[in-house]
């Protein structure tokens, strides 16, 4: 019995004091612009940070495949000397604004068209509209109203600032570390 208790105690202690691969993981809310090994500026949106130490930053990047099963999560480590700009998400993306406005326009047009329901493309208009007429009119009105609301969404999204960024390329490594810690704290608090 003592051996079993000792084994359980060792397993429990190992689980409690073991270090995980990623004890620090954020949501996908950060923006990084850095100089890659080909001396080109690479810009990444919606980055998930996994670790930060005094000389480098580790993050996860998604490489999209042909379908969602083929997506790969790649972990990258960048030294602070290569980081050009860093920021965190403060507003919705332009795509979500445009998509939401199109969806609202289509939904409103569909409801109004389905209520009206008088469009009968093959009939002479003498019969009472049936369910198919209501759905067809809903789709027609929805599409017709989605086009202008999408254009409104495009116009609205132009001045929207998606990320709060800071150019840190001119600072030394220690100053970048302090700035990045502060920006990460601010970004995580906003989410």
N, C-alpha and C positions, 0 to 999 in steps of 0.2 A: 504494500500500500504506500509506503514511504517513497519507493522508486517512482510510482505513478504520479504522486503529488509533486515530486522533484522534477519529473519530465514536463508536467503541465506548467509548473512554475517557470521553467526555463523557456518553454515555448511562448508563454504569456509575456515574459520579460523581453524576449527577442522581438515580439510583435510590437510592444509598447515603445521600445527604444530604437527600433530600426528606422533608418532614414529612407524616405521614398525618393524616387527618381525626380519628382517634381513637387517640392513642398510649397512652391510659390507659383501659382498659375492664375492668370487674370482672364477676364472675358476678352472677346475680340474687339477691342475698342481703341487700339493704338495705331499710329502712323509712324513709319520709319523711312527715312531717306538716307541711304548710305552709299559709300564708294565700294563697289565690288572688286574682285581680284583682277578684272579686266580694265580697271580704271574708269568704269562707267558708273553714273549715278543710277541706283535702283530705288524705286519708290514702291512701298508696300502699304496697302490699306487693311484695316480690320485684322491687325496682328494680335496674337495672344502671347503675352510674355510668360516665360516659364522660370527664368532665373536672372538675377543681377548680382554681380560682385564688383569689386573695386576697379576692375579693368575691362570687363566685358558684359554684354547683354545677350541673353539667350531667348529666342522666341520660336514659335511654331508658325509655319507657313503652309497653306493648303495649295497643293498642285492639283488642279482639277483634271479629271479624266473625262472619257466620253460619257460616262454615267456616274451616279453617286457612289457606286461600289468600287469604282476605279480611282476615286480621289485618294491622294496620299498626304499625310501630315509629315512634313519634314522639319526637323529641328535645326536651327542655325545659330551659331554663336558669332557675334561681331564685337571686336574691340572698339572701345569708345573713340579711338583716333579716326576710325572710318565713318562714324556717324555724322551726317550733315545736318539733318533736321529730325525733330522728334515731336510728336503731338498726341493728343487724345481726342476722342470723339465728343463733340458738343451738340451736334444736331443730326437730324435724319439725313440719309443719303439722298442725292438727287433722284436716283432711280426709285426709291420708295415714295418720294413726293409725287413723281409723275405717275407711278403705278396706282397709288392711292386715289389720286384725282381721276384717273381713267376708270377705276373701279367704282367710285362714287357716281360718276357720270353715267356709266353703263347701268348701274343698279337703279338709279333714279329714273332713267329713261325706260328701263324694262318695266318697272312698276307702273309708271304712267301709261306706257303702251299697252300693258296687260289689262289695265283697268279700262282703257278706251276700247281696245280689241275690235275695231271696225274694219281693219284692213283685210280684205279678201281678194287676193290677186287674181283668182280664176273665176270668181262669181260676178254676178251683175249687181250685187248689193241688196237683192230683194230678200234674202234669207237672214235669219238671226245668226250672229257670229257664234261659232262653237269654240271649244277649248283651244284647238290648233290655231284659230284666228287670233285669239288673245295672246298666245305664246309667240306667234309670228310677229304680231304688232309690237310686242314687248321687245323682241330681239331687234327689230327695225328701229324703234325709238331709242333703245339702249345704245346701239351702234352710232346712231345719229348724234346722241348727246355725249357719247364718250369722246368723240373727235374734238369738239371744242374744249371740253374739260381737260383733256390731255394737253392741248396747247396752253391752256391756263396753267396747268401744272408745270410745264416746261418754263414758262415765263416766271412763275413763282420760284422755281428752284435755282434760277440763275444767281441771285445774290445770296443764297443760303450758304453759310459757312459750315462745312461738315466737321472739320478738325481745327482744334486750337493748336497751332504749331509754333515752334521756336527754332530759329537757326542757331545751332550750337557749334558750328564748324570752327569758329575762331577761338574756342576755349581749350584749355589743356585738359588732360585726362581726369584729374581730381575735380576740377570745376564741372566737367560734364557729368561725372558721377553724382555730384550734389544736385545739379539741375535735373537730371533724369529721375532721381529718387523723388524730388518734389513734384515733377510732372506726373509720375506714376501714381503718387498719392492723390493728387488732384483728379486724375482721370478715373481712378478706382472709386473715389468718393462720388463723382458725378453719375456713375452708372448705377 
